[in-house]
Amino acid sequence: MHESAGYNYVYEMINSGINSCAIFAVNDSVAVGATKNKELKIKIPKKIGIVGISNNPISEIISLSLTTIDQHSFEMGKKATEILIDEIEGRNKMGLELDFKLETKLIRRESI
């Protein structure tokens, strides 16, 4: 879940002969770490694209801005809090299962 994981993964991937055209990281921190492995001379995005998840502010300001998926974390937290409060206060009658969909947004930058 940290930059070092992305950095190390890219190193292991290249050295083990895995030939990939893209890395889809679990979060922006891991994706940023993958872009930092300069010693392998990976040409991003020419040879490999990198995408993160969360739209962390760092993804826009690093030297090769990171393509990311904005999952609207604030709205997600707000909705989760509303559901929890409804559950605590007994407004979710009979244990009804709730299903909500929050739209995501691909933010294209230099890494793809």
Backbone as XML, in Angstrom:
<?xml version="1.0"?>
<chain id="A" units="angstrom">
  <residue number="1" name="MET">
    <atom name="N" x="0.810" y="-1.204" z="0.000"/>
    <atom name="CA" x="0.000" y="0.000" z="0.000"/>
    <atom name="C" x="0.854" y="1.269" z="0.000"/>
  </residue>
  <residue number="2" name="HIS">
    <atom name="N" x="2.181" y="1.125" z="-0.142"/>
    <atom name="CA" x="3.085" y="2.268" z="-0.094"/>
    <atom name="C" x="3.911" y="2.360" z="-1.381"/>
  </residue>
  <residue number="3" name="GLU">
    <atom name="N" x="4.544" y="3.514" z="-1.570"/>
    <atom name="CA" x="5.382" y="3.731" z="-2.757"/>
    <atom name="C" x="6.417" y="2.631" z="-2.936"/>
  </residue>
  <residue number="4" name="SER">
    <atom name="N" x="7.016" y="2.192" z="-1.848"/>
    <atom name="CA" x="8.068" y="1.173" z="-1.952"/>
    <atom name="C" x="7.555" y="-0.112" z="-2.583"/>
  </residue>
  <residue number="5" name="ALA">
    <atom name="N" x="6.296" y="-0.446" z="-2.360"/>
    <atom name="CA" x="5.723" y="-1.651" z="-2.965"/>
    <atom name="C" x="5.677" y="-1.525" z="-4.485"/>
  </residue>
  <residue number="6" name="GLY">
    <atom name="N" x="5.282" y="-0.383" z="-4.986"/>
    <atom name="CA" x="5.246" y="-0.160" z="-6.432"/>
    <atom name="C" x="6.630" y="-0.183" z="-7.036"/>
  </residue>
  <residue number="7" name="TYR">
    <atom name="N" x="7.563" y="0.455" z="-6.362"/>
    <atom name="CA" x="8.953" y="0.489" z="-6.818"/>
    <atom name="C" x="9.506" y="-0.937" z="-6.907"/>
  </residue>
  <residue number="8" name="ASN">
    <atom name="N" x="9.325" y="-1.704" z="-5.830"/>
    <atom name="CA" x="9.844" y="-3.075" z="-5.785"/>
    <atom name="C" x="9.145" y="-3.986" z="-6.783"/>
  </residue>
  <residue number="9" name="TYR">
    <atom name="N" x="7.829" y="-3.814" z="-6.951"/>
    <atom name="CA" x="7.096" y="-4.658" z="-7.888"/>
    <atom name="C" x="7.614" y="-4.481" z="-9.310"/>
  </residue>
  <residue number="10" name="VAL">
    <atom name="N" x="7.814" y="-3.246" z="-9.718"/>
    <atom name="CA" x="8.317" y="-2.996" z="-11.072"/>
    <atom name="C" x="9.696" y="-3.625" z="-11.244"/>
  </residue>
  <residue number="11" name="TYR">
    <atom name="N" x="10.529" y="-3.494" z="-10.245"/>
    <atom name="CA" x="11.867" y="-4.087" z="-10.306"/>
    <atom name="C" x="11.767" y="-5.605" z="-10.477"/>
  </residue>
  <residue number="12" name="GLU">
    <atom name="N" x="10.940" y="-6.252" z="-9.656"/>
    <atom name="CA" x="10.772" y="-7.704" z="-9.741"/>
    <atom name="C" x="10.134" y="-8.118" z="-11.064"/>
  </residue>
  <residue number="13" name="MET">
    <atom name="N" x="9.165" y="-7.359" z="-11.519"/>
    <atom name="CA" x="8.467" y="-7.670" z="-12.763"/>
    <atom name="C" x="9.442" y="-7.665" z="-13.944"/>
  </residue>
  <residue number="14" name="ILE">
    <atom name="N" x="10.217" y="-6.624" z="-14.069"/>
    <atom name="CA" x="11.157" y="-6.509" z="-15.180"/>
    <atom name="C" x="12.249" y="-7.576" z="-15.095"/>
  </residue>
  <residue number="15" name="ASN">
    <atom name="N" x="12.813" y="-7.774" z="-13.919"/>
    <atom name="CA" x="13.900" y="-8.744" z="-13.758"/>
    <atom name="C" x="13.448" y="-10.195" z="-13.902"/>
  </residue>
  <residue number="16" name="SER">
    <atom name="N" x="12.166" y="-10.468" z="-13.716"/>
    <atom name="CA" x="11.679" y="-11.839" z="-13.878"/>
    <atom name="C" x="11.203" y="-12.110" z="-15.299"/>
  </residue>
  <residue number="17" name="GLY">
    <atom name="N" x="11.307" y="-11.107" z="-16.160"/>
    <atom name="CA" x="10.949" y="-11.296" z="-17.562"/>
    <atom name="C" x="9.488" y="-11.078" z="-17.893"/>
  </residue>
  <residue number="18" name="ILE">
    <atom name="N" x="8.705" y="-10.618" z="-16.936"/>
    <atom name="CA" x="7.294" y="-10.344" z="-17.217"/>
    <atom name="C" x="7.226" y="-9.148" z="-18.155"/>
  </residue>
  <residue number="19" name="ASN">
    <atom name="N" x="6.533" y="-9.328" z="-19.251"/>
    <atom name="CA" x="6.390" y="-8.267" z="-20.237"/>
    <atom name="C" x="4.951" y="-7.772" z="-20.176"/>
  </residue>
  <residue number="20" name="SER">
    <atom name="N" x="4.766" y="-6.587" z="-19.701"/>
    <atom name="CA" x="3.434" y="-6.042" z="-19.508"/>
    <atom name="C" x="3.328" y="-4.699" z="-20.210"/>
  </residue>
  <residue number="21" name="CYS">
    <atom name="N" x="2.120" y="-4.357" z="-20.615"/>
    <atom name="CA" x="1.929" y="-3.048" z="-21.243"/>
    <atom name="C" x="1.319" y="-2.044" z="-20.280"/>
  </residue>
  <residue number="22" name="ALA">
    <atom name="N" x="0.887" y="-2.521" z="-19.095"/>
    <atom name="CA" x="0.270" y="-1.605" z="-18.140"/>
    <atom name="C" x="0.354" y="-2.151" z="-16.728"/>
  </residue>
  <residue number="23" name="ILE">
    <atom name="N" x="0.365" y="-1.221" z="-15.784"/>
    <atom name="CA" x="0.270" y="-1.552" z="-14.366"/>
    <atom name="C" x="-0.943" y="-0.811" z="-13.833"/>
  </residue>
  <residue number="24" name="PHE">
    <atom name="N" x="-1.841" y="-1.547" z="-13.219"/>
    <atom name="CA" x="-3.012" y="-0.965" z="-12.577"/>
    <atom name="C" x="-2.819" y="-1.160" z="-11.084"/>
  </residue>
  <residue number="25" name="ALA">
    <atom name="N" x="-2.403" y="-0.108" z="-10.396"/>
    <atom name="CA" x="-2.015" y="-0.203" z="-8.988"/>
    <atom name="C" x="-3.215" y="-0.086" z="-8.055"/>
  </residue>
  <residue number="26" name="VAL">
    <atom name="N" x="-3.067" y="-0.645" z="-6.868"/>
    <atom name="CA" x="-4.121" y="-0.653" z="-5.864"/>
    <atom name="C" x="-4.447" y="0.751" z="-5.350"/>
  </residue>
  <residue number="27" name="ASN">
    <atom name="N" x="-3.479" y="1.656" z="-5.433"/>
    <atom name="CA" x="-3.717" y="3.048" z="-5.038"/>
    <atom name="C" x="-2.667" y="3.941" z="-5.702"/>
  </residue>
  <residue number="28" name="ASP">
    <atom name="N" x="-2.818" y="5.229" z="-5.546"/>
    <atom name="CA" x="-1.885" y="6.168" z="-6.177"/>
    <atom name="C" x="-0.486" y="6.077" z="-5.600"/>
  </residue>
  <residue number="29" name="SER">
    <atom name="N" x="-0.354" y="5.788" z="-4.319"/>
    <atom name="CA" x="0.981" y="5.692" z="-3.723"/>
    <atom name="C" x="1.795" y="4.575" z="-4.369"/>
  </residue>
  <residue number="30" name="VAL">
    <atom name="N" x="1.190" y="3.418" z="-4.563"/>
    <atom name="CA" x="1.884" y="2.301" z="-5.209"/>
    <atom name="C" x="2.223" y="2.658" z="-6.653"/>
  </residue>
  <residue number="31" name="ALA">
    <atom name="N" x="1.299" y="3.310" z="-7.336"/>
    <atom name="CA" x="1.543" y="3.717" z="-8.728"/>
    <atom name="C" x="2.684" y="4.725" z="-8.815"/>
  </residue>
  <residue number="32" name="VAL">
    <atom name="N" x="2.731" y="5.671" z="-7.896"/>
    <atom name="CA" x="3.822" y="6.649" z="-7.869"/>
    <atom name="C" x="5.145" y="5.929" z="-7.661"/>
  </residue>
  <residue number="33" name="GLY">
    <atom name="N" x="5.181" y="4.964" z="-6.768"/>
    <atom name="CA" x="6.391" y="4.179" z="-6.550"/>
    <atom name="C" x="6.841" y="3.466" z="-7.813"/>
  </residue>
  <residue number="34" name="ALA">
    <atom name="N" x="5.887" y="2.962" z="-8.579"/>
    <atom name="CA" x="6.217" y="2.279" z="-9.839"/>
    <atom name="C" x="6.849" y="3.242" z="-10.843"/>
  </residue>
  <residue number="35" name="THR">
    <atom name="N" x="6.427" y="4.489" z="-10.835"/>
    <atom name="CA" x="7.000" y="5.468" z="-11.771"/>
    <atom name="C" x="8.397" y="5.898" z="-11.360"/>
  </residue>
  <residue number="36" name="LYS">
    <atom name="N" x="8.762" y="5.683" z="-10.113"/>
    <atom name="CA" x="10.057" y="6.153" z="-9.604"/>
    <atom name="C" x="11.209" y="5.193" z="-9.866"/>
  </residue>
  <residue number="37" name="ASN">
    <atom name="N" x="10.949" y="4.031" z="-10.395"/>
    <atom name="CA" x="12.020" y="3.051" z="-10.595"/>
    <atom name="C" x="12.802" y="3.405" z="-11.855"/>
  </residue>
  <residue number="38" name="LYS">
    <atom name="N" x="13.594" y="4.452" z="-11.773"/>
    <atom name="CA" x="14.345" y="4.985" z="-12.910"/>
    <atom name="C" x="15.513" y="4.102" z="-13.335"/>
  </residue>
  <residue number="39" name="GLU">
    <atom name="N" x="16.069" y="3.308" z="-12.410"/>
    <atom name="CA" x="17.243" y="2.503" z="-12.750"/>
    <atom name="C" x="16.952" y="1.454" z="-13.821"/>
  </residue>
  <residue number="40" name="LEU">
    <atom name="N" x="15.686" y="1.091" z="-13.985"/>
    <atom name="CA" x="15.336" y="0.110" z="-15.011"/>
    <atom name="C" x="15.075" y="0.760" z="-16.364"/>
  </residue>
  <residue number="41" name="LYS">
    <atom name="N" x="15.050" y="2.070" z="-16.388"/>
    <atom name="CA" x="14.858" y="2.837" z="-17.622"/>
    <atom name="C" x="13.581" y="2.431" z="-18.380"/>
  </residue>
  <residue number="42" name="ILE">
    <atom name="N" x="12.498" y="2.314" z="-17.644"/>
    <atom name="CA" x="11.206" y="1.999" z="-18.254"/>
    <atom name="C" x="10.656" y="3.272" z="-18.872"/>
  </residue>
  <residue number="43" name="LYS">
    <atom name="N" x="10.252" y="3.205" z="-20.099"/>
    <atom name="CA" x="9.703" y="4.366" z="-20.779"/>
    <atom name="C" x="8.183" y="4.418" z="-20.537"/>
  </residue>
  <residue number="44" name="ILE">
    <atom name="N" x="7.808" y="5.348" z="-19.646"/>
    <atom name="CA" x="6.396" y="5.551" z="-19.311"/>
    <atom name="C" x="5.923" y="6.789" z="-20.057"/>
  </residue>
  <residue number="45" name="PRO">
    <atom name="N" x="4.881" y="6.762" z="-20.792"/>
    <atom name="CA" x="3.942" y="5.692" z="-21.098"/>
    <atom name="C" x="4.265" y="4.940" z="-22.398"/>
  </residue>
  <residue number="46" name="LYS">
    <atom name="N" x="5.385" y="5.235" z="-23.017"/>
    <atom name="CA" x="5.702" y="4.634" z="-24.321"/>
    <atom name="C" x="5.697" y="3.103" z="-24.273"/>
  </residue>
  <residue number="47" name="LYS">
    <atom name="N" x="6.348" y="2.505" z="-23.264"/>
    <atom name="CA" x="6.438" y="1.047" z="-23.155"/>
    <atom name="C" x="5.455" y="0.465" z="-22.148"/>
  </residue>
  <residue number="48" name="ILE">
    <atom name="N" x="5.142" y="1.223" z="-21.120"/>
    <atom name="CA" x="4.232" y="0.727" z="-20.089"/>
    <atom name="C" x="3.413" y="1.889" z="-19.525"/>
  </residue>
  <residue number="49" name="GLY">
    <atom name="N" x="2.115" y="1.677" z="-19.392"/>
    <atom name="CA" x="1.234" y="2.668" z="-18.790"/>
    <atom name="C" x="1.032" y="2.347" z="-17.320"/>
  </residue>
  <residue number="50" name="ILE">
    <atom name="N" x="0.813" y="3.367" z="-16.520"/>
    <atom name="CA" x="0.586" y="3.167" z="-15.086"/>
    <atom name="C" x="-0.643" y="3.968" z="-14.659"/>
  </residue>
  <residue number="51" name="VAL">
    <atom name="N" x="-1.533" y="3.276" z="-13.938"/>
    <atom name="CA" x="-2.761" y="3.899" z="-13.447"/>
    <atom name="C" x="-2.890" y="3.589" z="-11.961"/>
  </residue>
  <residue number="52" name="GLY">
    <atom name="N" x="-3.271" y="4.593" z="-11.181"/>
    <atom name="CA" x="-3.527" y="4.412" z="-9.760"/>
    <atom name="C" x="-5.000" y="4.605" z="-9.455"/>
  </residue>
  <residue number="53" name="ILE">
    <atom name="N" x="-5.330" y="4.506" z="-8.184"/>
    <atom name="CA" x="-6.710" y="4.717" z="-7.736"/>
    <atom name="C" x="-6.686" y="5.648" z="-6.539"/>
  </residue>
  <residue number="54" name="SER">
    <atom name="N" x="-7.499" y="6.668" z="-6.554"/>
    <atom name="CA" x="-7.831" y="7.551" z="-5.432"/>
    <atom name="C" x="-7.728" y="9.024" z="-5.769"/>
  </residue>
  <residue number="55" name="ASN">
    <atom name="N" x="-7.016" y="9.390" z="-6.811"/>
    <atom name="CA" x="-6.817" y="10.789" z="-7.170"/>
    <atom name="C" x="-6.180" y="11.567" z="-6.027"/>
  </residue>
  <residue number="56" name="ASN">
    <atom name="N" x="-5.159" y="10.978" z="-5.437"/>
    <atom name="CA" x="-4.372" y="11.638" z="-4.395"/>
    <atom name="C" x="-3.738" y="12.891" z="-4.997"/>
  </residue>
  <residue number="57" name="PRO">
    <atom name="N" x="-3.695" y="14.008" z="-4.289"/>
    <atom name="CA" x="-3.110" y="15.238" z="-4.839"/>
    <atom name="C" x="-1.688" y="15.057" z="-5.401"/>
  </residue>
  <residue number="58" name="ILE">
    <atom name="N" x="-0.919" y="14.132" z="-4.853"/>
    <atom name="CA" x="0.446" y="13.912" z="-5.345"/>
    <atom name="C" x="0.439" y="13.437" z="-6.801"/>
  </residue>
  <residue number="59" name="SER">
    <atom name="N" x="-0.635" y="12.770" z="-7.220"/>
    <atom name="CA" x="-0.685" y="12.206" z="-8.572"/>
    <atom name="C" x="-0.641" y="13.275" z="-9.660"/>
  </residue>
  <residue number="60" name="GLU">
    <atom name="N" x="-1.044" y="14.474" z="-9.324"/>
    <atom name="CA" x="-1.056" y="15.556" z="-10.303"/>
    <atom name="C" x="0.246" y="16.346" z="-10.327"/>
  </residue>
  <residue number="61" name="ILE">
    <atom name="N" x="0.981" y="16.347" z="-9.223"/>
    <atom name="CA" x="2.132" y="17.236" z="-9.154"/>
    <atom name="C" x="3.484" y="16.549" z="-9.341"/>
  </residue>
  <residue number="62" name="ILE">
    <atom name="N" x="3.507" y="15.214" z="-9.418"/>
    <atom name="CA" x="4.791" y="14.555" z="-9.662"/>
    <atom name="C" x="5.237" y="14.851" z="-11.087"/>
  </residue>
  <residue number="63" name="SER">
    <atom name="N" x="6.521" y="14.645" z="-11.363"/>
    <atom name="CA" x="7.085" y="15.072" z="-12.646"/>
    <atom name="C" x="6.446" y="14.381" z="-13.853"/>
  </residue>
  <residue number="64" name="LEU">
    <atom name="N" x="6.004" y="13.151" z="-13.723"/>
    <atom name="CA" x="5.219" y="12.489" z="-14.755"/>
    <atom name="C" x="3.842" y="12.292" z="-14.135"/>
  </residue>
  <residue number="65" name="SER">
    <atom name="N" x="2.924" y="13.223" z="-14.401"/>
    <atom name="CA" x="1.640" y="13.173" z="-13.703"/>
    <atom name="C" x="0.943" y="11.832" z="-13.945"/>
  </residue>
  <residue number="66" name="LEU">
    <atom name="N" x="0.300" y="11.344" z="-12.906"/>
    <atom name="CA" x="-0.243" y="9.993" z="-12.869"/>
    <atom name="C" x="-1.700" y="9.953" z="-13.283"/>
  </residue>
  <residue number="67" name="THR">
    <atom name="N" x="-2.009" y="9.055" z="-14.213"/>
    <atom name="CA" x="-3.407" y="8.773" z="-14.527"/>
    <atom name="C" x="-3.990" y="8.038" z="-13.329"/>
  </residue>
  <residue number="68" name="THR">
    <atom name="N" x="-5.206" y="8.404" z="-12.951"/>
    <atom name="CA" x="-5.799" y="7.834" z="-11.742"/>
    <atom name="C" x="-7.305" y="7.713" z="-11.897"/>
  </residue>
  <residue number="69" name="ILE">
    <atom name="N" x="-7.880" y="6.954" z="-11.008"/>
    <atom name="CA" x="-9.331" y="6.835" z="-10.951"/>
    <atom name="C" x="-9.792" y="7.531" z="-9.685"/>
  </residue>
  <residue number="70" name="ASP">
    <atom name="N" x="-10.608" y="8.553" z="-9.867"/>
    <atom name="CA" x="-11.166" y="9.275" z="-8.720"/>
    <atom name="C" x="-12.402" y="8.522" z="-8.262"/>
  </residue>
  <residue number="71" name="GLN">
    <atom name="N" x="-12.320" y="7.962" z="-7.073"/>
    <atom name="CA" x="-13.449" y="7.194" z="-6.548"/>
    <atom name="C" x="-14.285" y="8.016" z="-5.576"/>
  </residue>
  <residue number="72" name="HIS">
    <atom name="N" x="-14.089" y="9.309" z="-5.579"/>
    <atom name="CA" x="-14.884" y="10.238" z="-4.782"/>
    <atom name="C" x="-14.929" y="9.806" z="-3.318"/>
  </residue>
  <residue number="73" name="SER">
    <atom name="N" x="-13.768" y="9.757" z="-2.709"/>
    <atom name="CA" x="-13.612" y="9.263" z="-1.336"/>
    <atom name="C" x="-14.463" y="10.024" z="-0.327"/>
  </residue>
  <residue number="74" name="PHE">
    <atom name="N" x="-14.566" y="11.343" z="-0.487"/>
    <atom name="CA" x="-15.363" y="12.123" z="0.463"/>
    <atom name="C" x="-16.823" y="11.678" z="0.430"/>
  </residue>
  <residue number="75" name="GLU">
    <atom name="N" x="-17.376" y="11.544" z="-0.786"/>
    <atom name="CA" x="-18.769" y="11.130" z="-0.918"/>
    <atom name="C" x="-18.969" y="9.715" z="-0.385"/>
  </residue>
  <residue number="76" name="MET">
    <atom name="N" x="-17.976" y="8.849" z="-0.620"/>
    <atom name="CA" x="-18.045" y="7.478" z="-0.136"/>
    <atom name="C" x="-18.105" y="7.460" z="1.399"/>
  </residue>
  <residue number="77" name="GLY">
    <atom name="N" x="-17.255" y="8.244" z="2.028"/>
    <atom name="CA" x="-17.251" y="8.321" z="3.484"/>
    <atom name="C" x="-18.535" y="8.913" z="4.034"/>
  </residue>
  <residue number="78" name="LYS">
    <atom name="N" x="-19.040" y="9.929" z="3.346"/>
    <atom name="CA" x="-20.288" y="10.568" z="3.774"/>
    <atom name="C" x="-21.447" y="9.570" z="3.730"/>
  </residue>
  <residue number="79" name="LYS">
    <atom name="N" x="-21.535" y="8.820" z="2.632"/>
    <atom name="CA" x="-22.624" y="7.843" z="2.483"/>
    <atom name="C" x="-22.485" y="6.729" z="3.519"/>
  </residue>
  <residue number="80" name="ALA">
    <atom name="N" x="-21.272" y="6.263" z="3.759"/>
    <atom name="CA" x="-21.052" y="5.217" z="4.761"/>
    <atom name="C" x="-21.467" y="5.698" z="6.149"/>
  </residue>
  <residue number="81" name="THR">
    <atom name="N" x="-21.175" y="6.962" z="6.444"/>
    <atom name="CA" x="-21.558" y="7.534" z="7.737"/>
    <atom name="C" x="-23.074" y="7.614" z="7.863"/>
  </residue>
  <residue number="82" name="GLU">
    <atom name="N" x="-23.744" y="8.039" z="6.800"/>
    <atom name="CA" x="-25.208" y="8.104" z="6.819"/>
    <atom name="C" x="-25.818" y="6.729" z="7.061"/>
  </residue>
  <residue number="83" name="ILE">
    <atom name="N" x="-25.289" y="5.716" z="6.393"/>
    <atom name="CA" x="-25.798" y="4.349" z="6.564"/>
    <atom name="C" x="-25.572" y="3.875" z="7.994"/>
  </residue>
  <residue number="84" name="LEU">
    <atom name="N" x="-24.383" y="4.136" z="8.537"/>
    <atom name="CA" x="-24.074" y="3.726" z="9.903"/>
    <atom name="C" x="-25.002" y="4.407" z="10.905"/>
  </residue>
  <residue number="85" name="ILE">
    <atom name="N" x="-25.215" y="5.699" z="10.741"/>
    <atom name="CA" x="-26.103" y="6.429" z="11.657"/>
    <atom name="C" x="-27.523" y="5.889" z="11.559"/>
  </residue>
  <residue number="86" name="ASP">
    <atom name="N" x="-28.000" y="5.638" z="10.324"/>
    <atom name="CA" x="-29.341" y="5.054" z="10.155"/>
    <atom name="C" x="-29.435" y="3.701" z="10.851"/>
  </residue>
  <residue number="87" name="GLU">
    <atom name="N" x="-28.392" y="2.896" z="10.760"/>
    <atom name="CA" x="-28.376" y="1.583" z="11.407"/>
    <atom name="C" x="-28.409" y="1.729" z="12.925"/>
  </residue>
  <residue number="88" name="ILE">
    <atom name="N" x="-27.585" y="2.615" z="13.452"/>
    <atom name="CA" x="-27.513" y="2.832" z="14.906"/>
    <atom name="C" x="-28.845" y="3.345" z="15.443"/>
  </residue>
  <residue number="89" name="GLU">
    <atom name="N" x="-29.478" y="4.250" z="14.690"/>
    <atom name="CA" x="-30.730" y="4.850" z="15.145"/>
    <atom name="C" x="-31.961" y="4.033" z="14.760"/>
  </residue>
  <residue number="90" name="GLY">
    <atom name="N" x="-31.760" y="2.863" z="14.181"/>
    <atom name="CA" x="-32.863" y="1.949" z="13.888"/>
    <atom name="C" x="-33.689" y="2.304" z="12.668"/>
  </residue>
  <residue number="91" name="ARG">
    <atom name="N" x="-33.176" y="3.126" z="11.773"/>
    <atom name="CA" x="-33.939" y="3.489" z="10.573"/>
    <atom name="C" x="-33.791" y="2.458" z="9.453"/>
  </residue>
  <residue number="92" name="ASN">
    <atom name="N" x="-32.871" y="1.534" z="9.583"/>
    <atom name="CA" x="-32.731" y="0.452" z="8.602"/>
    <atom name="C" x="-33.516" y="-0.733" z="9.158"/>
  </residue>
  <residue number="93" name="LYS">
    <atom name="N" x="-34.815" y="-0.719" z="8.930"/>
    <atom name="CA" x="-35.731" y="-1.706" z="9.507"/>
    <atom name="C" x="-35.477" y="-3.101" z="8.946"/>
  </residue>
  <residue number="94" name="MET">
    <atom name="N" x="-35.615" y="-4.081" z="9.773"/>
    <atom name="CA" x="-35.551" y="-5.506" z="9.430"/>
    <atom name="C" x="-34.241" y="-5.898" z="8.751"/>
  </residue>
  <residue number="95" name="GLY">
    <atom name="N" x="-33.167" y="-5.212" z="9.049"/>
    <atom name="CA" x="-31.862" y="-5.600" z="8.522"/>
    <atom name="C" x="-31.787" y="-5.595" z="7.009"/>
  </residue>
  <residue number="96" name="LEU">
    <atom name="N" x="-32.469" y="-4.658" z="6.373"/>
    <atom name="CA" x="-32.465" y="-4.604" z="4.907"/>
    <atom name="C" x="-31.055" y="-4.420" z="4.378"/>
  </residue>
  <residue number="97" name="GLU">
    <atom name="N" x="-30.751" y="-5.141" z="3.330"/>
    <atom name="CA" x="-29.447" y="-4.991" z="2.686"/>
    <atom name="C" x="-29.488" y="-3.746" z="1.809"/>
  </residue>
  <residue number="98" name="LEU">
    <atom name="N" x="-28.484" y="-2.922" z="1.908"/>
    <atom name="CA" x="-28.432" y="-1.677" z="1.155"/>
    <atom name="C" x="-27.400" y="-1.787" z="0.044"/>
  </residue>
  <residue number="99" name="ASP">
    <atom name="N" x="-27.711" y="-1.208" z="-1.081"/>
    <atom name="CA" x="-26.800" y="-1.246" z="-2.224"/>
    <atom name="C" x="-26.764" y="0.153" z="-2.838"/>
  </residue>
  <residue number="100" name="PHE">
    <atom name="N" x="-25.564" y="0.741" z="-2.870"/>
    <atom name="CA" x="-25.403" y="2.077" z="-3.435"/>
    <atom name="C" x="-24.292" y="2.062" z="-4.460"/>
  </residue>
  <residue number="101" name="LYS">
    <atom name="N" x="-24.430" y="2.894" z="-5.442"/>
    <atom name="CA" x="-23.407" y="3.001" z="-6.479"/>
    <atom name="C" x="-22.931" y="4.443" z="-6.532"/>
  </residue>
  <residue number="102" name="LEU">
    <atom name="N" x="-21.628" y="4.617" z="-6.410"/>
    <atom name="CA" x="-21.036" y="5.940" z="-6.573"/>
    <atom name="C" x="-20.201" y="5.904" z="-7.844"/>
  </residue>
  <residue number="103" name="GLU">
    <atom name="N" x="-20.416" y="6.839" z="-8.708"/>
    <atom name="CA" x="-19.691" y="6.887" z="-9.981"/>
    <atom name="C" x="-18.216" y="7.195" z="-9.756"/>
  </residue>
  <residue number="104" name="THR">
    <atom name="N" x="-17.385" y="6.598" z="-10.578"/>
    <atom name="CA" x="-15.956" y="6.898" z="-10.556"/>
    <atom name="C" x="-15.613" y="7.689" z="-11.813"/>
  </residue>
  <residue number="105" name="LYS">
    <atom name="N" x="-14.413" y="8.243" z="-11.832"/>
    <atom name="CA" x="-14.016" y="9.045" z="-12.977"/>
    <atom name="C" x="-12.540" y="8.789" z="-13.286"/>
  </residue>
  <residue number="106" name="LEU">
    <atom name="N" x="-12.268" y="8.445" z="-14.535"/>
    <atom name="CA" x="-10.885" y="8.278" z="-14.977"/>
    <atom name="C" x="-10.315" y="9.651" z="-15.282"/>
  </residue>
  <residue number="107" name="ILE">
    <atom name="N" x="-9.189" y="9.959" z="-14.641"/>
    <atom name="CA" x="-8.502" y="11.228" z="-14.879"/>
    <atom name="C" x="-7.224" y="10.929" z="-15.637"/>
  </residue>
  <residue number="108" name="ARG">
    <atom name="N" x="-7.235" y="11.207" z="-16.930"/>
    <atom name="CA" x="-6.091" y="10.887" z="-17.793"/>
    <atom name="C" x="-5.018" y="11.944" z="-17.641"/>
  </residue>
  <residue number="109" name="ARG">
    <atom name="N" x="-3.808" y="11.433" z="-17.378"/>
    <atom name="CA" x="-2.644" y="12.318" z="-17.301"/>
    <atom name="C" x="-1.524" y="11.698" z="-18.097"/>
  </residue>
  <residue number="110" name="GLU">
    <atom name="N" x="-0.294" y="11.991" z="-17.781"/>
    <atom name="CA" x="0.846" y="11.607" z="-18.619"/>
    <atom name="C" x="1.259" y="10.136" z="-18.537"/>
  </residue>
  <residue number="111" name="SER">
    <atom name="N" x="0.803" y="9.388" z="-17.562"/>
    <atom name="CA" x="1.320" y="8.033" z="-17.364"/>
    <atom name="C" x="0.647" y="6.963" z="-18.232"/>
  </residue>
  <residue number="112" name="ILE">
    <atom name="N" x="-0.289" y="7.357" z="-19.092"/>
    <atom name="CA" x="-0.836" y="6.392" z="-20.061"/>
    <atom name="C" x="-0.856" y="7.010" z="-21.442"/>
  </residue>
</chain>
